[in-house]
Amino acid sequence: MIPAHPGLRGGPVYLDYNATTPVDPRVVDAMLPHLGHHFGNPSSSHSYGDQPRHALEQARAQVAALIGARPDEIVFSGSGSEADNLALRGAVLRAKADRPHVITQVTEHPAILETCHALERLHDTEVTYLPVDGDGLVDPAALAAALTERTILVSVMAANNETGALQPVAELARITRAHGALFHCDAAQAAGKIPLDVRESGVDLLTIVGHKMYAPKGIAALYVRQGVALEPLIYGGGQERGLRSGTENVALAAGLGAAAQLAAEELVDGGSQRIAALRERLHTGLTARLPGCIHLNGPVEPRLPNTLNFSIDGIRGHELLDAVPEIAASTGSACHSGEHRPSPVLSAMGVPETRSLAALRLSLGRWTTADDIDRTVELLERAVN
């Protein structure tokens, strides 16, 4: 049974799980011993290091089990952005090619796009940014055409954080590896929501983020397939296979491990199907209450089970959410100096500006209930009308 979450009691309906998730109380329980009693350095050879070292090993095994990896292929990091940087910059700096070539796509998270821009600026790297179609998906044929003899890495996310669109990762990875390049996948939004298996998908590098799956902020992991060589971003004592030196944050790693185990159990128990059913209840309810006004952004399938991105005719997303403080969610626009602009993701998909500015992203999670969904439908209908 999932314990109640104290942070959600009595507050607005929380439908922003793609932004961050509440820390599961069971994850907190796994962390607490390492914030107090088990304070030792896991690198210490005396008894005070034994329990922290065991906790790290257990957490590594738990994260590996979630994605079908080996424990020694898991490298802990301080954030998903750091893990993405290690994958991209680590591959480029280790490459022996003259003017290495990297391929990504236009709707990636800024942790990927900004790293690519830095690689272009600082390391004479050529980067190709693949377009997406109206559903936000990459065409595998476009990837195949973009590969060159200098391509060392392709990075395409598993799931888009705004629309929930699921990329054809296994096919893209197969094309990439057949060409002799590495394939990295940012799975920040996908891990724990859908089954992932790095062996079946054929990825070489994969990012997992703690605060997207009910662990705290400040902890993430990068799967690095055995045999893949990366240049470290942080040098020092050689922790984390020498790829991320610095004394490990045992408590946060233990939290990520516990979160990974809970996610794996929930996938087996049908948690994703429950959330998908609630998402459809939300979509169906809004469509019935506001007939002809609701437009889905992104694919019907393949899509994350928890994500609904839609536009409502005649409104602006940020104004609607301002009018309904009882709902905590995100819009389809970005605010710069008080000016709201269309989401770059929706723009890349060809969504018109007026529809993009009207977009809302409602993302569900572990503590979302049917009552939350029905209340959200009622509140949005009332505010729109």
C-alpha positions in Angstrom: 0.0 0.0 0.0 1.3 3.5 -0.9 1.6 5.7 2.2 -0.1 9.1 2.2 2.1 12.0 1.3 2.2 14.8 3.9 3.2 17.4 1.4 0.1 17.0 -0.7 -2.4 17.1 2.2 -4.9 20.0 1.9 -3.1 21.7 -1.0 -3.9 22.3 -4.7 -4.4 19.3 -6.9 -0.8 18.4 -8.0 -0.6 17.7 -11.7 3.0 18.7 -12.3 4.7 15.3 -11.8 6.8 15.8 -14.9 8.4 18.9 -13.3 9.2 17.1 -10.1 7.7 14.3 -7.9 7.1 14.4 -4.2 9.7 12.3 -2.4 8.1 9.0 -1.4 8.0 8.5 2.4 9.5 5.0 1.8 12.4 6.6 0.0 12.9 9.0 3.0 13.0 6.0 5.3 15.8 4.4 3.2 17.8 7.6 3.4 17.5 8.5 7.0 20.1 6.0 8.5 22.8 7.6 6.2 22.0 11.1 7.4 22.7 10.1 11.0 24.0 6.8 12.3 25.8 5.5 9.2 27.9 8.6 8.6 31.1 6.9 7.4 33.0 7.4 4.2 32.2 4.5 1.8 35.9 4.5 0.8 37.1 4.0 4.3 38.5 0.5 5.1 37.4 0.5 8.8 34.0 -0.5 10.1 32.4 2.9 9.8 32.7 2.6 6.0 31.1 -0.8 5.8 27.5 0.2 6.0 27.7 3.2 3.6 29.7 1.1 1.1 27.0 -1.7 1.3 24.3 0.9 0.8 26.0 2.2 -2.3 26.4 -1.3 -3.7 22.7 -2.0 -3.0 21.5 1.2 -4.6 23.6 0.5 -7.7 22.1 -2.9 -8.0 18.5 -1.5 -7.5 19.0 1.1 -10.2 20.6 -1.4 -12.6 17.7 -3.8 -12.1 15.2 -1.2 -13.2 16.8 -0.8 -16.6 18.2 -4.3 -17.1 21.9 -3.3 -16.6 24.7 -4.6 -14.5 25.4 -2.8 -11.2 29.0 -1.9 -12.3 27.5 0.0 -15.3 25.7 2.5 -13.0 27.5 5.8 -12.3 25.9 8.1 -9.8 25.8 11.9 -10.5 24.4 15.0 -8.9 21.7 15.7 -11.5 20.3 14.6 -14.8 22.0 17.6 -16.4 25.4 16.4 -15.1 24.7 12.9 -16.3 23.8 14.2 -19.8 27.0 16.4 -19.8 29.1 13.3 -18.8 27.6 11.3 -21.7 28.0 14.0 -24.4 31.1 15.8 -23.3 32.7 12.6 -22.1 32.3 10.9 -25.5 33.5 13.9 -27.5 36.5 14.6 -25.3 37.5 10.9 -25.5 37.0 10.7 -29.3 40.0 10.6 -31.6 38.1 11.9 -34.6 39.1 15.2 -36.2 36.1 17.6 -35.7 33.8 14.9 -34.1 30.2 14.9 -35.2 27.2 14.6 -32.8 23.6 14.1 -33.7 20.6 15.1 -31.6 17.1 16.4 -32.2 15.4 19.7 -31.8 13.0 18.9 -28.9 15.6 17.6 -26.5 15.9 18.9 -23.0 18.1 22.0 -22.6 20.6 19.8 -20.7 21.3 18.2 -24.1 20.9 21.2 -26.4 23.0 23.6 -24.4 25.7 21.0 -24.0 25.7 20.5 -27.8 26.0 24.3 -28.2 29.0 24.3 -25.8 30.6 21.5 -27.7 30.3 23.5 -30.9 31.7 26.6 -29.3 34.5 25.1 -27.2 35.5 21.8 -28.8 35.1 22.3 -32.6 32.3 19.7 -32.7 29.8 19.6 -35.5 26.2 19.0 -34.3 23.2 18.0 -36.4 19.8 18.8 -35.0 17.2 16.5 -36.5 13.7 17.8 -37.0 10.6 16.1 -35.6 7.2 15.5 -37.2 3.8 16.8 -36.0 3.8 14.3 -33.2 7.2 15.3 -32.1 8.9 12.1 -33.3 12.2 11.6 -35.1 12.2 9.9 -38.5 14.7 7.0 -38.3 15.5 7.5 -42.0 16.5 11.1 -41.2 19.0 9.8 -38.6 20.4 7.3 -41.1 20.9 10.0 -43.7 22.6 12.3 -41.1 25.3 9.8 -40.0 28.8 10.4 -41.3 32.2 8.8 -40.8 32.9 11.4 -38.1 29.8 10.7 -36.1 30.7 9.5 -32.6 27.5 10.0 -30.7 23.7 10.2 -31.2 21.5 11.5 -28.3 17.8 11.2 -28.5 15.5 11.3 -25.4 13.1 8.4 -24.5 10.1 10.6 -23.7 9.4 14.3 -24.2 8.8 16.1 -20.9 6.0 18.4 -22.4 4.0 16.1 -24.6 5.0 12.6 -23.4 5.9 11.5 -26.9 7.9 8.3 -26.9 10.7 8.2 -29.5 11.5 5.0 -31.4 14.7 4.5 -29.3 15.4 0.9 -30.1 15.3 1.6 -33.9 17.4 4.7 -33.6 19.9 2.9 -31.4 20.1 0.0 -33.9 20.9 2.4 -36.8 23.4 4.3 -34.8 25.3 1.3 -33.5 25.3 -0.4 -36.9 27.2 2.7 -38.1 29.7 2.3 -35.3 28.7 5.3 -33.1 27.5 5.5 -29.5 23.8 6.1 -28.6 22.8 8.1 -25.6 19.2 8.3 -24.3 18.0 10.8 -21.7 15.3 8.7 -19.9 14.6 11.3 -17.2 10.9 11.2 -17.9 10.6 7.6 -18.9 12.4 5.8 -16.1 9.8 4.3 -13.7 6.9 5.2 -15.9 7.4 2.6 -18.7 9.5 -0.5 -18.9 13.1 0.1 -19.9 15.8 -2.4 -20.8 19.1 -1.2 -22.0 20.0 -4.6 -23.5 16.8 -4.9 -25.6 17.0 -1.2 -26.7 20.7 -1.4 -27.5 21.6 2.0 -25.9 25.1 2.6 -24.8 24.4 5.4 -22.3 21.2 6.3 -20.5 20.3 9.0 -18.0 18.0 8.5 -15.0 16.9 11.3 -12.7 15.9 10.9 -9.1 13.5 13.7 -8.6 11.4 12.6 -11.6 10.7 9.2 -9.9 10.0 10.0 -6.2 13.6 10.4 -5.0 15.1 13.7 -3.9 16.6 16.4 -6.1 20.4 16.3 -6.4 20.8 12.6 -7.4 20.8 10.9 -10.8 22.6 8.1 -12.6 24.2 7.4 -15.9 24.2 3.9 -17.3 27.5 3.4 -19.1 27.7 0.2 -21.1 30.7 -1.9 -20.2 33.5 -1.1 -22.6 32.3 2.5 -23.4 35.1 5.0 -22.7 34.3 8.5 -21.5 36.4 11.4 -20.4 35.5 12.3 -16.8 34.0 15.7 -16.1 35.2 15.7 -12.5 38.7 14.5 -11.6 39.9 13.4 -8.2 39.9 10.3 -6.1 38.5 8.0 -8.8 35.1 7.3 -7.3 32.3 6.1 -9.7 34.6 4.2 -12.0 36.8 7.3 -12.2 34.1 9.1 -14.1 32.7 11.2 -11.3 35.3 11.7 -8.5 34.2 13.0 -5.1 32.9 11.3 -2.0 29.6 9.8 -2.8 26.3 11.2 -1.3 25.3 7.9 0.2 21.9 9.0 1.5 20.8 10.3 -1.8 22.1 7.3 -3.6 20.2 5.1 -1.2 17.1 7.1 -1.9 17.5 6.7 -5.7 18.0 3.0 -5.2 14.8 2.7 -3.1 12.9 4.7 -5.6 14.1 2.5 -8.5 13.0 -0.6 -6.6 9.6 0.9 -5.9 9.2 1.9 -9.5 10.1 -1.6 -10.7 7.5 -3.1 -8.3 4.8 -0.6 -9.4 5.4 -1.4 -13.1 4.8 -5.1 -12.4 1.7 -4.3 -10.3 0.0 -2.2 -13.0 0.7 1.3 -11.7 1.2 2.7 -15.2 -2.1 1.3 -16.3 -3.9 2.9 -13.4 -2.3 6.3 -14.2 -3.1 5.9 -17.9 -6.7 5.2 -17.0 -6.8 8.4 -14.9 -5.3 10.4 -17.8 -7.9 9.2 -20.1 -10.6 10.0 -17.6 -9.2 13.5 -17.5 -9.1 13.9 -21.3 -12.5 12.4 -21.8 -14.0 14.6 -19.0 -12.6 17.8 -20.5 -13.7 16.9 -24.0 -17.2 16.2 -22.8 -17.4 19.4 -20.7 -15.8 21.6 -23.4 -16.9 20.0 -26.7 -15.0 21.0 -29.8 -12.6 23.2 -27.7 -9.9 20.6 -26.7 -6.9 19.8 -29.0 -4.4 17.2 -28.1 -0.7 18.2 -28.6 1.5 15.2 -29.4 0.7 11.7 -30.3 -2.2 9.6 -28.9 0.3 6.8 -28.9 3.1 6.1 -28.3 3.0 8.4 -25.2 3.8 8.4 -21.5 0.9 7.0 -19.5 0.8 10.1 -17.2 1.0 13.0 -19.6 -1.7 15.1 -21.2 -0.8 18.2 -23.2 -3.7 20.0 -24.8 -4.9 23.4 -25.9 -8.2 25.0 -25.3 -9.7 27.3 -27.9 -9.9 31.0 -27.0 -7.7 31.0 -23.8 -4.1 31.4 -22.8 -2.7 28.7 -20.7 -0.9 30.9 -18.1 -4.1 33.0 -17.7 -6.2 29.9 -17.1 -3.8 28.5 -14.5 -3.6 31.9 -12.8 -7.4 31.8 -12.5 -7.4 28.3 -11.0 -4.9 28.3 -8.1 -6.5 25.1 -6.9 -4.6 23.3 -9.7 -0.8 23.1 -9.8 0.3 22.4 -13.4 2.4 23.8 -16.3 1.6 25.6 -19.5 2.8 25.3 -23.1 4.5 28.6 -23.1 7.8 30.0 -21.6 7.8 33.3 -19.7 10.7 35.7 -20.5 10.7 39.0 -18.7 6.9 38.9 -18.3 6.3 38.0 -21.9 4.9 34.5 -22.7 6.2 32.9 -25.8 5.3 29.6 -27.5 7.0 26.4 -26.3 10.0 25.6 -28.5 8.8 21.9 -28.4 5.4 22.7 -29.7 6.8 25.1 -32.3 9.1 22.5 -33.6 6.1 20.2 -34.0 4.4 22.8 -36.2 1.8 23.8 -33.6 0.4 27.3 -34.4 1.4 30.0 -32.0 -2.2 30.7 -30.7 -2.6 27.0 -29.9 0.8 26.8 -28.3 0.0 29.7 -26.0 -3.2 28.0 -25.1 -1.5 24.8 -24.1 -1.6 23.1 -20.7 0.5 20.2 -19.5 -1.2 18.1 -16.9 1.1 15.3 -15.6 -0.2 12.7 -13.2 1.6 10.5 -10.6 1.6 8.1 -7.7 -0.8 10.1 -5.5 -3.2 11.2 -8.2 -6.8 10.0 -7.5 -10.0 9.9 -9.4 -11.4 12.6 -7.1 -8.4 14.8 -8.2 -9.3 14.2 -11.8 -13.0 15.0 -11.4 -12.2 18.1 -9.4 -9.7 19.3 -12.1 -12.3 18.9 -14.9 -14.9 20.8 -12.9 -12.5 23.6 -12.0 -11.2 24.0 -15.6 -14.6 24.0 -17.1 -15.8 26.7 -14.7 -12.8 28.9 -15.3 -12.9 28.5 -19.1 -16.6 29.4 -19.2 
